[in-house]
Amino acid sequence: MSVNKQEILKEDAATWGFIVIAALTFARISLRLIHWIAFFALRDKIAEEDTRLDPALTEKFQKIVNEPYTIRIAKQTGRGKDLGCWTIGGRVITYTVSMRDMLNDDEMIAICLHEYGHTKEKHIEKDIIAEMSDSIVLGAILLGMGAIVGPAGISIIFGTISNLFLFDIKIIETLYKKLVNHKYEYIADSYAHKFGYGKHLMSAFTKFEEYERKIYCRYTNNSRDCSRIMNKLYKGAEHPSNRKRIERLAGKALRTVADVKSLSLRSIDVADDKVSKAMDKALKDEDNNEEL
């Protein structure tokens, strides 16, 4: 085979490789768009699957937010066995039986207001856009390189691009979530404070912290070792630690001695900054009604 023919075949192979990967990328983007369009149209129906209505909590919550949200209880299968509360961005908020067993009514409302905050701030939609961006950017890079380098040059980088596609490495989504996840959680927490349930959310986080410490620190009696374990548990996690969330809320909702004592914050070894100072001042104050 002549050198000229070999070069033509290489050109053809590179061109077809470019066409195939471009077509697959376009197909992936199209399928994801169809998936998310269907999801947004049906998400309240999806959220209601394997759940039952909590009429009392729904009525109370609707009076607070003045919107037709429903609070539902997950069946005790799969995710429903865990301690949790969630929303998928519609007007349905779901919690598990174990969550309800742990929290009182006001604490449950506070947690639901947190999920309500995620919906109002459109955090779910923003996450989906970040997820879609990986496919769109991948397609744009591929087409751009094809135009600049030419089809023959694509063969050099074809392996790298195809690996990104085949293994679905979510570079943009991962970076985006690392940057904004904790911020989103703090923003959602602020909705509990906005509706007057900030101290109840702190109380719920205190119970979560005590629950987690019983599980993860059961082999140590040393509070410092336990704190190290908890710090490692939340290192790189999507949600900030309960301690950090309590600290954030405390500056907004911690007012009286009674508020501080009711939270039993000392039992979870809160860091010695704004919260500890407010706590110490409150515990030394003899007048339970005096404002901090």
Protein Blocks (a to p, Z undefined) as FASTA:
>chain_A
ZZklmmmmmmmmmmmmmmmmmmmmmmmmmmmmmmmmmmmmmmmmmmmgopacdfklmmmm
mmmnopacddddddfehjlmpgcdddehiabdcddfklmmmpcfklmmmmmmmmmmmmmn
ommmmmmmmmmmmmmmmmmmmmmmmmmnopklmmmmmmmmmmmmmnopafklmmmmmmmm
mmmmmmmmmmmmmnopmmmmmmmmmmmmmmmmmmmmmmbcbfklmmmmmmmmmgopabdc
fklmmmmmmmmmmmbfmlmmmnommmnopacbfkmmmmmmmmmpmblkbcZZ
